[in-house]
Amino acid sequence: MAKYRWLLMVVAENGRYEKAIELPVVPQVGMTVFRGGTQLMWIGECSDDSNAAPPITKVGYNLDEDQFEVEILINHEVHLESTFWDEFIPL
């Protein structure tokens, strides 16, 4: 099964979090990304009052890096579980 490289970027009010991952699917706007089990990516509620992960808002393909760049916007009510995310880039 083919794997696709993603640069997952979660944009918050004060900066963004990034995580490079490989997944067997092509990202699409509206898709959600989450983990099962006890190691959560998201803490809090999304803007639609559900406990599901926020949806992907923008997808592009970086030809130089040979990877998808995937953007998710979060509001102040959603917090990130720091053990999953690689780095925070402040604004």
C-alpha positions in Angstrom: 0.0 0.0 0.0 1.4 3.4 -1.0 2.1 6.0 1.8 1.9 9.7 1.2 4.0 12.3 3.1 2.1 15.0 4.9 3.3 18.1 6.7 0.4 18.5 9.2 0.2 22.2 10.3 -2.2 23.2 13.0 -2.7 27.0 13.0 -3.6 28.7 16.3 -3.9 32.3 17.3 -0.3 32.5 18.6 1.5 30.3 16.0 1.4 26.8 14.6 2.2 23.3 15.4 3.8 20.9 12.9 4.1 17.2 12.5 5.6 15.3 9.5 3.7 12.0 9.0 3.1 9.3 6.4 -0.4 8.0 5.8 -2.0 5.7 3.3 -4.5 8.3 2.2 -4.5 11.5 0.2 -5.6 14.5 2.4 -8.9 16.2 1.6 -10.5 19.4 2.8 -13.1 18.5 5.5 -11.3 15.3 6.5 -10.5 14.9 10.2 -7.3 13.4 11.7 -7.3 11.7 15.1 -5.7 9.0 17.1 -7.5 6.2 18.8 -6.7 4.8 22.2 -5.3 6.8 25.1 -2.8 9.1 23.3 -5.0 11.9 22.1 -4.0 14.6 19.6 -6.8 17.0 20.6 -8.1 18.1 24.0 -11.3 20.3 24.3 -14.2 20.9 22.0 -14.3 22.0 18.4 -16.3 25.0 17.1 -19.2 22.7 16.1 -19.6 21.6 19.8 -18.5 18.0 19.0 -15.5 16.2 20.5 -14.2 15.2 17.1 -11.0 16.5 15.7 -11.1 19.9 13.8 -11.4 19.4 10.0 -8.7 20.0 7.5 -9.2 23.5 6.0 -6.5 23.7 3.3 -4.5 21.1 1.3 -1.6 21.8 -1.1 1.3 19.8 -2.6 4.8 21.1 -2.2 6.8 19.9 -5.3 10.2 20.8 -3.8 9.6 18.7 -0.6 7.5 16.0 -2.4 4.8 16.1 0.3 1.2 17.4 1.0 0.9 20.4 3.2 -2.2 20.1 5.3 -3.6 23.0 7.3 -6.0 22.8 10.2 -7.3 25.9 11.9 -8.2 25.6 15.6 -10.0 28.0 18.0 -9.0 28.8 21.5 -11.1 26.0 23.0 -9.1 23.3 21.4 -5.7 22.5 22.9 -3.0 20.2 21.5 -1.6 17.2 23.2 2.1 18.2 23.2 3.4 14.6 23.1 2.2 14.2 19.5 3.3 17.5 18.0 6.9 17.9 16.9 7.4 21.7 17.2 5.6 24.9 17.9 6.4 27.9 15.7 5.3 31.2 17.3 4.0 34.1 15.3 
